[in-house]
Amino acid sequence: MVNKIKAIYFEEEKPTAAEKHVTGIGGVFFKSKDPKILRDWYKKHLGLATDDYGWSFWWHDKEGNAAMTQWSPFANDTKYFEPSEKQFMQNFRVNNLDTLLEKLKAAGVTVVGKPESYDYGKFGWILDCEGNKIELWEPIDKAFL
């Protein structure tokens, strides 16, 4: 095991494109008593350029392409995180969402609902082994530029 970790750490073994499904953090979503007050607090005290959706952090991937990660407070009564009862939900940027969902379902992972497509990407949802809802996003970052 140590040799495997060492090989990965020193990049002697890299996952193939087919094995690398998650490409980054797409977003961090959490419940809040008052999302507007919280967004305003982060804007005032931490300088985040918040808007009605939270804050979009822009960065570049290894190929130099513009990419975005979203930070978003949701109202405590949101139904978006269901069926999870957690106060948070993670969003992971992925490649080939449809293929990934098929593989996960075949492996016994619970897929929630059906994938949805928008101008800015395709979304799917799963539950991890503790019942946390995970949003998977195959992004079209250029839609935000």
VENGI-V773844 format. One record per backbone hydrogen bond with DSSP energy under -1.0 kcal/mol. NH is the residue of the N-H (numbers start at 1). CO is the residue of the C=O. E is the energy in kcal/mol with one decimal. If there is no record, write none. Layout:
<<NH:CO:E> <NH:CO:E>>
//
This chain:
<<5:1:-2.5> <6:2:-2.8> <7:3:-2.5> <8:4:-2.3> <9:5:-3.1> <10:6:-2.5> <11:8:-1.5> <12:7:-2.9> <13:7:-1.2> <20:16:-2.0> <21:19:-1.2> <23:93:-3.0> <24:93:-1.0> <26:91:-2.7> <27:91:-1.9> <28:70:-2.4> <29:89:-2.6> <30:72:-1.8> <31:87:-2.9> <32:74:-2.4> <38:34:-2.3> <39:35:-2.9> <40:36:-2.5> <41:37:-2.2> <42:38:-2.4> <43:39:-2.1> <44:40:-2.7> <45:41:-3.1> <46:42:-1.7> <48:42:-1.6> <50:48:-2.2> <51:54:-2.5> <54:51:-1.3> <55:71:-2.5> <57:69:-3.3> <59:67:-2.8> <61:65:-2.2> <64:61:-2.1> <67:59:-3.2> <69:57:-2.3> <70:26:-2.8> <71:55:-2.7> <72:28:-2.5> <74:30:-3.4> <76:32:-1.3> <78:75:-2.0> <82:79:-1.4> <84:81:-1.5> <89:29:-2.8> <91:27:-2.3> <92:135:-2.7> <93:24:-2.6> <94:137:-2.7> <95:21:-1.9> <100:96:-2.5> <101:97:-2.9> <102:98:-2.0> <103:99:-2.3> <104:100:-2.7> <105:101:-2.6> <106:102:-2.4> <107:103:-1.4> <108:105:-1.7> <109:104:-2.6> <112:125:-2.7> <116:123:-2.3> <118:121:-2.6> <121:118:-1.5> <122:138:-2.0> <123:116:-3.2> <124:136:-2.2> <126:134:-2.2> <127:110:-1.9> <128:132:-2.3> <131:128:-2.0> <134:126:-3.0> <135:90:-2.9> <136:124:-3.6> <137:92:-2.9> <138:122:-3.0> <140:120:-2.2> <143:140:-1.7> <144:141:-2.4>>
//
